Amino acid sequence: VIYELSKCELLPVFRKLASLTVDFYENSWETLPIFLHRCPNLNSLIVESTTFPEEGASIFTGPPRLLSSLEYVKIESPLEGNAMEMKFVSYLLENSPILKKLTLRLDYRSRKNSAIFRELLKIPRRSSSCQVVVR
């Protein structure tokens, strides 16, 4: 619903929203930065499923926006290490100045796990105290 609304008009500001659990699908990812910017007091974000768009598509268009109140992020779906997943993780780490903890899972069947770890270590973090927890 929010994705469809955002295509027609400016989203309202959700000032009292402190915690959010979301499911995203291929065509709704572009709404994420817009929606997060409209939630100035969002403290906790849980992403339950991640069906990313095809390679080459752009999730985050326009200038990056600081996620100034976000402290905790948990990504429930196991990451497989594709480019769009890593862009999403990078976006969170690079734009969250007070992020305390990012929790994610890796696909235990994937042979790319060591490469994913190396890539995670390379991502600059806006918050120097942020822990990245991999389970």
Residue, then its C-alpha position, 0 to 999 in steps of 0.5 A: v500500500i505504501y509503495e502504491l501511495s508513494k508513486c502518487e503523492l508525498l508520504p506523510v511523516f510517521r513521527k511516532l513510528a519507532s519500530l518497523t517490520v517489513d517485507f519487500y518485493e522486487n518492485s517495492w525496494e525503491t520506496l525504502p529510502i523515501f519511507l525511512h526518511r519519512c520516519p524520523n524516530l525509527n529506532s528498529l527495523i526488521v526486514e523479514s523477506t528480501t526478494f531483490p530486483e534483478e541485477g543492474a536495477s537501482i534500489f537507491t536512487g537520488p542522494p543518500r539520506l541519513l537514517s539518524s535515529l536507526e539503532y537496530v536492524k535485523i535482516e531475517s532472510p539469509l543473504e546469498g552475497n548478490a550485489m543487490e543484497m550487499k548494496f542494501v547492507s552498505y546503504l544501512l551501514e553507510n547512512s546510519p550514524i547511531l546504528k548499534k547493531l546490524t544482525l544478518r544471516l548467511d545462507y549456510r549452503s552458500r560457498k560464497n560465505s567467506a567472500i561475503f565476510r570479506e565484503l562486509l569487512k570492507i563496507p565503511r560504517r557511519s557509526s564507529s560503535c556498530q556491531v555486525v552480527v552474522r548468524 
